[in-house]
Amino acid sequence: MTCKMKLFIPILVLSTSCLAQEALTIRTHSKQRPPADAQKIYLSACSAVQREFGTNRLPRPQLTLVIGGDSNKADWDHREIHLTKWDPYLFAEGVVIFAFEELLPTEQRRQVAKRAVTWADSTVEIDHFRK
């Protein structure tokens, strides 16, 4: 292996992990400490979505995890997952939803919707042909 390749591989690994860390921000509103396993669950949920849908594109949605709120919810406009207390399963579910949304961007969603309407309009009831 050349000297350049020996240098390139660690830089690639570090830059990839830095990108993943920037995708998740954690805020707490109470005296709860940020969960140590949140980043690991985030990455695992993103990988699970990629494997489940058989895509080459690895989703990395920009999210903020807010712990200590009034209710458990996903805020689509602000791309936040609110949890009253840390729950790894609810957090993973939220990440999966946002990651899935990233796999199908707005323009692609519109194309799929248009195709669905076109297909629906192109079908004809069998009774239409009977006389």
N, C-alpha and C positions, 0 to 999 in steps of 0.2 A: 504494500500500500504506500502510496506516495505521501510525502509530508503534508501536502495540501489536503489530501483526503483525511488524514489523521486530524487535522485541524477543523475541517468542514463538519465531520460527523458530530463532535461535541457541540459545536455552535448550532447545528440544526436541532439537536435534542433540546438544548437550553431554550432556543427561540420558540420551539413548539410548546414547551411547558409554560413559558411566559405568556404566550397567546391564550392558552387555556385558563391560566390564572386570572387574566384580565377580563375574561368573559363572565366571571362570577364575582359579584360584590356582596359582602355580608354586612348587614346593619342589625344592631340589637337595640330595642327600646327599653329594656329592663336590665336588671343586673345579671341576666343570663350571659354566659360567655359564648362567643362564636363557636359552633360545633367544629371539632377537629376533622371530622370525616366528611364535611359538606363538599369539599373540592373533589374528593375521591368518588363520592356518590354522583356528583355532577358529571364527571368524566365517564363513569360507568353507564349512566342513563343515556348519555349522548351516543356512546358506542353501541348500546343495546338497540337504540332506534335505528342506527345505521345498519346493524346486522338484521334486524327484523324486516326492514324494507329493502334489503339487498342493494343498497346504493353505494357508489364509490365515494360519495360526498359525505364527509363527517360533519354533522351539525354541531355548531358551537354557539348557541343563542346567548346574546348579551342579557344577563339576568341580574337582578338584585334579590337576595334573600333577606327578608325583614322578619326578625323574630321578636315576639313580645307584643304583637298587635292585638286587636279586639277579636279578630276572627281569622279562620283559615280561608284564604282566597287567592286567586290569581288576578293580578291587575294587568290587563292586556295593554292598556295605553302606556303604562310606565314600565312594562316588562318586569314586574315584581311578583315574587311569591311571598305572601304573608302567612306566617304561622304564629299561633298563640304561644306555642312552645315547640321546641325542636322535635320533629318527627321525621326520621329519615325516609319513611315510606311515602308520606304526603309530599315531601320535598322531591323525591325521585319522580313521583307522578306528575308534579308540576313541570319538572325539567323535561320529561318525555313529551308533554303537550307542547311546550315551546319549541323543542327540538323538531318535533314532527312538523310544526308550522313552518320552520325554517327550511325543511326539505321541499316544501311546495310553496315557492315564492308567489307573490300576488299575481304577477303576469301569468304564471303557469296555472294558478288556480282559476283564473279567468278563462284560459284556454280549455281546461278540463270542463268547466261549467258550460262553456259554449258547445263543446263536443257533446255533452250530455243532453242539452236541449236539441241539438241537431239530430242526434240518434232517436230521441223521443218523437220528434216530428217526422222522422222517416219510417216509423212503424205504422202499420195499418191494421185495423181490426179485421178479423176474418169475415165477420158479418158484413163488412163493407162490400165484399165481392159476391155475396149471395144475392140472388134475385128471385 
